[in-house]
Amino acid sequence: AFNASTGELSGTPLAADAGSTANIQITVSDGVNSATLEHFVLNVLDANGQFVLDQCYQDSFVGVNAGGIDPSWNILASVGYTPTPVDVSGSTRFRLTDTGTGRAGGVSKDFPIPSTGVIQFEFVGYAFGGTGADGIAFVLSDWDVSPVIGPTGGSLGYAAVPPSNGFAGGWLGIGIDEFGNYSNAGLGLNGGPGAVPDAVVIRGSGSGTTGYKYLDGTSSLSPIIDSNTSGHRYRITVDTSNEVNAYVTVERDTGGGYITLINAYDVLSDGDQAALPSQFRLSMVASTGGSTNNHDFSELVVTGSD
């Protein structure tokens, strides 16, 4: 129901109404003058309180052995190692770094993602085989800026460590950090509480050597991120339905179902955060420093509202 006096929309949806409807606009008129509200997205959650989204893209890399990866994957200019699909005990994954020192490797997806509405990303991340560093970063960047990977070591290939530039066009970099330096301002990164090993951390937008600010992060997690041969599943939700806030939720499943690690952090609440670009680009990057690990990801699924 629509209350003409207050402008309030109200009602009780049925289970069958679960889903998202975008580009809703309301126009009011007195017969002479009219006014139209900004368009908005209406989200009806399912019985478990989850978004019901349409699948946009999925890739398990199973076609690698039959002739190569989807050509829309762009292998970024990397340091010391060229990312490549690998087979580990019958599981096909995309390896971002091997266990060499001083690596920075990444791939981007030539698949533009709308920056308004609800978008959800699921993937399995792995870190193993080395001496415990550094980590993987899930990156959303401005589609209109060509992706260029950031530094090796604690930046995870995303954050700037002056005089080295951060990820070009970076808007959001969620670090899955074994060693802990993605939280460490003492290394030259912009903000952070100090080294927090086995943590998930959000860093914000940046350009060149400016920005990439620490926004939020966990304490050390259990089970730990390091020495993770079988993989942990992550689900990242970005909700910009009202085009005013950008709520980021990070969940992890280590075998018993999803547990929320960071709950609805509003990235746009930080005064230094860049405005939403018109479209996002997805990249997965990783790094090593003096300590190392293999860093792989697999089973990527991207879903979104209409």
Disulfide bonds with the S-S distance in Angstrom:
none
